[in-house]
Amino acid sequence: MGWFSRRQRAAQGTPTKLDREATPADLAALEQFATSRQGVEFYLEPETTATDTTVMAIAHDGEWIRRRTGTPRAAGAMARKHAIPLYEAAKVGYPERMRAWNRAHPERRAR
């Protein structure tokens, strides 16, 4: 068996599965965050081979959460329901207030 035949067989295997799909609890957490804080904006993050579509909700003071939504359509529906602006993070980036909040709250940094 040669190197190239091994690579072909690996490529034909089962597709990579997402680490976890969106759950009702994910959507409820986003909704709770959006309704309990002022000036919330949603930033849509596309699906990757490892993670389902996610939304980062950022409040006026920079506090944020990230949760899976399943599809961009589900994120859009929630944004419309609560009259929240929805941006594509890949196009517009994240606001500076979020980075400032992260600097002020080092205990919330991802490990």
PyMOL commands that set and color helices and strands:
alter all, ss='L'
color gray80, all
select helices_A, chain A and resi 3-11+24-36+72-81+89-92+96-104+106-108
alter helices_A, ss='H'
color red, helices_A
select strands_A, chain A and resi 41-45+53-58+64-70+86-88
alter strands_A, ss='S'
color yellow, strands_A
deselect
rebuild
show_as cartoon
